[in-house]
Amino acid sequence: MWVAKGPSPSKIAPMLVKDATFAAIDFESAGARAGATDVPVQIGIAVMHGTEIDRSSLFRSYVKADQPVTWGARRVHGISDEDIAEAPTMLSLWPAIKACLGDDWVVAHGSGTERRFLRVFPFHGFGPWIDTLKLAHAALPGSDDHSLGAVVSGTGLTARVDALCPDGRWHDALYDAVASLVFLQHVIECCRLEARNADTLVDPNRSAYFSGRLRV
């Protein structure tokens, strides 16, 4: 269904932020349980070209899981076993995920979960990865809370997220993906990074362009 591939030409050559396409992804999970590997139950993806978020790109789907949703996870995101009973599997979502992520720069807030769940597609080739949690630490060094909700509300971006995803809420996969993309957009604009190499966003902790630029 999928094949191994190397880095795309666009990612071998230097690329400016203004010329890059970013795809933010978020998963909600069934919840960790003893003796079982956590699995996704919802996915959300949103795409931004340069600093323009593409409203037509917004993608959200429940994901069929092979284990029940834990009480703790359901309390966080509100997704029940009934919600995912007839949902597509991760493998069947491959064409949609591939179409959304393509050769884009992939964005996530604390990207460990997203990277782990995408391993179901061997050699998928997605990336480079931009972690907005790292961006938050670099751009907001004085903040005590770098969670996605805290940095979005603290920088006055909640209304912008709500406008793009009016039927969402925190811990809805699409809402969280949109929120991470809106925060990335804000950092790029406030730190004037449009003409910088997009690699600057991959390892922001080494870049002087971020320090002290944002305030909460």
N, C-alpha and C positions, 0 to 999 in steps of 0.2 A: 504493500500500500504506500510505503514511502522509501526513499533511498538516501544513502549518505551523500552529502555534498560539502564542498569546501566553502570558504568565505566568498560572498559575492564581490564582484569588482568594486562596487560602491563602497565597500567597507575596507578594502585594501588601500585604496587611495584616500588621502585626507579629504574630509567633508566638513563644510561649514554648518553650523547649527541651523542657519536659515534655509539651507538646502536639504536638510535631513527630514525623514519621516519617522515619527515616534509612535509606537503602539503600546499603550498601557494595558496590562492584564492583571486580573485579580481572581482568586479562587476563594470560595467558601467551602469548608470541609465537613465531613461527617463527624469529626471529633476523634481524638485519640482514645484508644481503649487498650487494656492490657492484652498483649499477645496478638495485636492486629496492627496493620499499617494504615495510617490515616488515608482517606480517599476524598476526592472532590465531589461536591454535590451541586455546585453552581460555578459558572464562569462568566466573566464580563470583560469586554475588550473595547477600547476607544482609541482612535487614531488622530494624530496631529501632524500637519505638514508645516514645518518651520514653527511658527507660533499660532497657526490657525487650526483650531480643533474642527474636525470634519464630523458634523452632526449625523451625516448619513452612514458613518462607520460604526455607530454604537451597536454592540452585539452582546446579548445576554442569553444564557440558556441554563436550565437545570441539567444536572448530570446524573445519570443512573448509577447508584452505588451498589456494591456487593455486600454491604453491611448496613445495619440500622444507624440512623442519626442519633448520636448520644443526646441525653437530656441537656447537658451543658452546652453543646454546640447549638442545639435548637433554641435554647434560651438566648444565645447571642444573635443568631441570624434569622430565626423564625422559620427555618425550612424543615418540613416534616417528611417522614417516610412516604406519605401520600403524595406530596409534591413531586417527588422524584421517581415514583413508581413506573410511570410511562415515559420518563425522560430518555433522551439518547445517551448512549455510552460515550466515554471519552474517545474510544477508537472511531466511532461513527461520526464524531465531531471533527475529525482530522481535516476534512476539506474546508470546513468553515474556519477553523483555527489557522490553517495554512494561508487561506485567503486574507485573513485579518492581519496576521503578523508578517507574512511574507519575508521580505528582506529588510524590514524596518529595524530601527533601534528599539529594543524592547524595554519597557519601563514598568517597574513595580516598586511598591513601598515595603522594604524588607523582603527582598526577592527570593529568599530561600524556599518558601512554600511553592511559589510559582515555578521555579526551576525544577523542584522535586516532582511536582505533578506532571510537568511536561516530559519527564523522562519516559513516560509510557510510549513516546514517539522516538525510538532510537535514531540518532544521527539527524535530528530535525533541522539543525543548522540555524536556529533562531539566535539573534543577538547581533551586536554587543548589547550587554545589559546596562541599563541606567537605573540605579537604586535611589529612589527619592528619599529614603531614610538617610542615606549617606549625604545627599544634597541638603537635607534639613539640618543635619549636624554641621555641615560646612557653612551654610548660609545663615543659620540661626545659632551661632555658638553659645549665646547667652541664655538660650531657652532651657527650661528644666524638663520639658516634655516634647519629644520629637515624634510622637505617634501621629498618624495621618490626620486624625480628627483634630488634634491640638494645633498642628501647624497650619491646617486649612482655616480653622476658626480664628486662630491667632493672627493670621495675616489678612483677615477680612475677605476670604474667598468663598465662604459657604454659599452666598447668594449666587455666585457664578456657577458653582457645581449644581445647585438646585435648578437653575435655569436650563442647564444642559440635560439634567436627569430628573425631571419633576416628579416622576413616580418612584424614585428611589429613596433610600435612607442608608445610614451607616450600616455596614456589614451586609449590604446588598452588593454582589460582586461588580455589577456595572457601575453603581454609584461610587464605590471605592476606586475603581479603575479611572473613572472620570476625575475624581478628586485628585489622584496622584498626577494625572496629566495637567490639570489646572494648576497644581502647585509647581510642576515643572515649567509650565508656561510663565508663571509669575516670576520664578527665579531667573529664567532666561531674560525676561523683559527688565526686571529690576537691576540685575547684574550686568546688563548690556552685553549679553553673550552671543547675540545673533551672528556676529562676524567672527566668532572664535571657532576653532576646530571642535567638532562634536565630541572628540575624545576627552575634552575638558570635563564633560558631564559624567564620564565613566569613573573617573578618579578625582572627585572634587576636593577631597581633603588635602591634596597636594597643590591646589590652585589658589593663588592670592586673589583671584577675581571674586570669590565668594565672601571672604571674611568681612563681617561687620556690615554687609550691604542691606540686610533685611532686619526689621525690628518687629517684636511682638509686644 
